[in-house]
Amino acid sequence: MSDAALSVARIAALLELFERERRPLTSQEIAQYLDIPRSSLGTLLKALVGLRWLAADRRRATYFPGARLARLTGWLQGEALIDGRLRDGVLRLCKQTGETVSLSAVGDLDLEVILVDSQDVGVQLVVQPGRRMPLWTSAVGTAHLATLPDATVRSMHARAQRRAGRGGQGDPPALTEVLRRVRATRDAGGITFASAAVVDGVAAVAVGLPADLGPRPMVLSIGGPSKRIVAARAAIEQALKQALAALAA
């Protein structure tokens, strides 16, 4: 990893640490959590304080994200990332099906959960915003791939194989199997089903969304315990079709 890439990775890990801890942290705590040499960490913290991304409390010798960072990223929680129609649609689907409804946005060779709604009763699938979903094996991944031309799918698959050869997340499934699932999804109107693809005992139904609903391609999915999702699959698919039609109107 180049020095620049290493610095970016450390900044990302630091911000994720603050998101998880949500409290001021000392440089010693940060170094321990992130396994960064104290000298390198000192340089990094000094630079981020200089940019006003972090605020330093010299009395307590702690650091915390600054107001400038909050301002720079705050707009991502608004309409710029998630259309109000999508928020309303996720809420309606959750109430209608009683299952966990997730909205995921495409990254590079994976997807990122950006919005989740679930009921407070019974056994529910627990998904947190920010979770990365695999492109090649999950329902949300297949739903997205089904919106792309076969040539694009082939190109992405080749890139995933090259990345796996350099120590990435592992080889993707065979291209023939990926294309089989993609074409079956298209034949089903863009809706796909997967069970135990990401977590044992969990199933999901997903559909890709129209391109004009946000700055990134997005996928809507409904998931929960496999037995329950399988039993209600027809009703869930119908609910997704209705939601898709309403969003496209």
VOGU-3710 file (C-alpha; in Angstrom, 3 decimals, decimal comma):
1> msdaalsvar> 0,000/0,000/0,000  1,381/3,409/-0,958  1,992/6,106/1,656  -0,964/8,111/0,325  -3,288/5,106/0,424  -2,100/4,261/3,940  -2,844/7,802/5,133  -6,331/7,695/3,637  -6,979/4,304/5,228  -5,881/5,624/8,621
11> iaallelfer> -8,140/8,684/8,347  -11,079/6,446/7,443  -10,346/4,129/10,370  -10,063/7,113/12,724  -13,438/8,526/11,655  -15,037/5,099/11,996  -13,548/4,847/15,485  -15,134/8,154/16,517  -18,449/7,071/14,992  -18,337/3,909/17,090
21> errpltsqei> -17,107/5,446/20,371  -18,898/8,839/20,137  -16,734/10,433/22,848  -13,465/12,381/23,076  -10,431/10,120/22,760  -6,815/10,534/23,831  -3,999/9,931/21,363  -3,041/6,878/23,419  -6,540/5,418/23,035  -6,549/6,140/19,308
31> aqyldiprss> -3,126/4,551/18,835  -4,253/1,472/20,763  -7,530/1,071/18,882  -6,037/1,618/15,425  -2,590/0,079/15,990  -0,811/3,133/14,617  2,713/4,120/15,740  2,538/7,141/18,060  4,839/9,199/15,827  2,711/8,621/12,722
41> lgtllkalvg> -0,467/9,236/14,685  0,854/12,532/16,017  1,500/13,756/12,473  -1,955/12,637/11,356  -3,774/14,257/14,297  -1,843/17,515/13,863  -2,847/17,664/10,190  -6,522/16,959/10,914  -6,604/19,560/13,664  -5,037/22,033/11,232
51> lrwlaadrrr> -7,816/21,301/8,753  -10,341/21,732/11,586  -11,662/18,220/10,960  -10,714/17,455/14,568  -10,817/19,662/17,644  -8,112/19,236/20,291  -8,863/19,734/23,976  -5,451/20,537/25,438  -6,757/20,468/29,014  -7,861/16,850/28,760
61> atyfpgarla> -5,457/15,887/25,976  -8,322/14,534/23,880  -9,573/14,821/20,315  -13,087/14,934/18,883  -14,567/15,618/15,411  -14,946/19,346/14,807  -17,882/21,367/13,582  -16,313/21,766/10,148  -16,311/18,003/9,603  -19,939/17,814/10,704
71> rltgwlqgea> -20,816/20,593/8,263  -18,917/18,999/5,398  -20,683/15,664/5,791  -24,035/16,686/7,260  -25,652/17,200/3,860  -25,299/13,459/3,192  -28,082/12,794/5,699  -30,547/14,918/3,774  -32,341/14,806/0,461  -29,056/14,906/-1,463
81> lidgrlrdgv> -28,475/11,229/-0,700  -31,927/9,800/0,040  -35,009/11,112/-1,727  -37,947/11,744/0,600  -40,030/9,340/-1,481  -37,549/6,591/-0,657  -37,704/7,277/3,072  -41,502/7,126/2,940  -41,404/3,983/0,810  -39,077/2,172/3,210
91> lrlckqtget> -41,344/3,052/6,139  -44,470/1,851/4,308  -42,855/-1,422/3,286  -41,699/-2,091/6,832  -45,228/-1,564/8,184  -46,771/-3,576/5,361  -44,512/-6,628/5,582  -43,406/-6,536/9,212  -39,848/-7,278/8,076  -36,596/-5,322/7,968
101> vslsavgdld> -36,410/-3,058/4,932  -33,036/-1,781/3,732  -31,898/0,712/1,147  -28,404/0,102/-0,217  -26,267/2,275/-2,495  -23,662/0,966/-4,879  -20,013/1,501/-4,037  -17,444/-0,112/-6,303  -17,587/-3,895/-6,126  -19,950/-3,945/-3,162
111> levilvdsqd> -22,954/-2,064/-1,792  -23,396/0,031/1,341  -26,541/0,016/3,473  -27,637/3,642/3,867  -31,134/3,367/5,387  -32,843/0,705/7,501  -36,285/0,383/9,088  -37,544/-2,544/11,156  -40,262/-3,442/13,639  -39,699/-3,602/17,387
121> vgvqlvvqpg> -41,547/-6,894/17,827  -40,597/-10,505/17,142  -37,354/-11,788/15,674  -35,993/-9,209/13,241  -33,010/-9,023/10,949  -30,542/-6,528/12,421  -28,745/-4,420/9,813  -26,839/-1,219/10,547  -26,312/1,654/8,081  -22,770/1,510/6,779
131> rrmplwtsav> -22,682/-2,270/6,483  -21,046/-3,479/3,283  -22,968/-6,050/1,232  -21,250/-8,372/-1,263  -21,972/-7,702/-4,907  -21,676/-11,254/-6,209  -23,592/-13,365/-3,711  -26,236/-11,190/-2,042  -29,767/-10,452/-3,248  -29,009/-6,721/-3,339
141> gtahlatlpd> -25,894/-7,374/-5,414  -27,727/-9,497/-7,965  -30,557/-6,947/-8,149  -28,042/-4,235/-9,016  -26,148/-6,357/-11,540  -29,453/-7,092/-13,282  -29,748/-3,376/-14,113  -26,429/-3,434/-16,009  -25,563/-4,685/-19,511  -23,949/-8,122/-19,638
151> atvrsmhara> -20,750/-6,538/-20,987  -20,499/-4,359/-17,873  -21,107/-7,358/-15,608  -18,320/-9,254/-17,382  -15,919/-6,332/-17,001  -16,702/-5,959/-13,295  -16,310/-9,710/-12,777  -12,886/-9,675/-14,427  -11,841/-6,763/-12,208  -13,068/-8,603/-9,106
161> qrragrggqg> -11,001/-11,621/-10,095  -7,888/-9,484/-10,527  -8,489/-7,841/-7,155  -8,948/-11,252/-5,500  -5,624/-12,337/-6,951  -3,983/-9,405/-5,142  -5,376/-10,459/-1,781  -8,899/-9,029/-1,991  -12,136/-10,461/-0,648  -11,833/-13,789/-2,488
171> dppaltevlr> -12,788/-15,063/-5,897  -16,295/-14,188/-7,102  -18,588/-17,026/-8,254  -18,126/-18,295/-11,797  -19,211/-15,764/-14,419  -21,662/-18,261/-15,925  -23,464/-18,559/-12,579  -23,490/-14,792/-12,066  -24,997/-14,219/-15,520  -27,556/-16,987/-14,957
181> rvratrdagg> -28,808/-15,274/-11,792  -28,729/-11,856/-13,441  -30,801/-13,002/-16,405  -33,275/-14,806/-14,170  -33,676/-11,591/-12,186  -34,363/-9,601/-15,340  -36,942/-12,200/-16,417  -38,631/-11,755/-13,006  -39,031/-8,012/-13,529  -35,850/-7,076/-11,682
191> itfasaavvd> -36,770/-8,834/-8,417  -34,437/-11,449/-6,958  -34,385/-13,781/-3,946  -31,476/-15,209/-1,983  -31,307/-17,368/1,140  -28,254/-17,881/3,368  -26,215/-15,888/0,834  -24,699/-13,535/3,409  -25,854/-14,881/6,804  -27,062/-18,412/7,573
201> gvaavavglp> -30,777/-18,557/8,319  -31,465/-15,201/6,673  -33,176/-14,578/3,325  -33,870/-11,427/1,342  -35,847/-10,210/-1,646  -34,434/-7,209/-3,533  -35,024/-4,960/-6,536  -32,948/-2,266/-8,227  -34,396/1,262/-8,225  -34,777/3,813/-11,039
211> adlgprpmvl> -31,606/5,796/-11,705  -33,198/9,194/-11,070  -33,837/8,583/-7,377  -30,381/9,543/-6,147  -26,765/10,323/-7,013  -25,809/6,638/-6,712  -27,540/3,481/-7,991  -29,660/2,010/-5,193  -31,345/-1,262/-4,294  -34,375/-1,836/-2,065
221> siggpskriv> -34,505/-5,091/-0,097  -36,654/-6,867/2,478  -35,012/-9,473/4,692  -35,544/-11,637/7,742  -35,484/-15,233/8,994  -35,412/-17,576/6,002  -38,509/-19,592/6,925  -40,597/-16,452/7,325  -39,334/-14,805/4,141  -39,829/-17,974/2,092
231> aaraaieqal> -43,388/-18,351/3,376  -44,223/-14,729/2,570  -42,104/-14,460/-0,576  -44,997/-13,941/-3,015  -46,528/-11,183/-0,868  -43,122/-9,520/-0,376  -42,407/-9,561/-4,102  -45,815/-8,025/-4,777  -45,154/-5,315/-2,176  -41,826/-4,492/-3,840
241> kqalaalaa> -43,458/-4,309/-7,261  -46,054/-1,886/-5,916  -43,380/0,226/-4,247  -41,328/0,271/-7,457  -44,345/1,351/-9,491  -45,117/4,143/-7,009  -41,523/5,409/-7,126  -41,447/5,338/-10,914  -44,740/7,258/-11,203
//
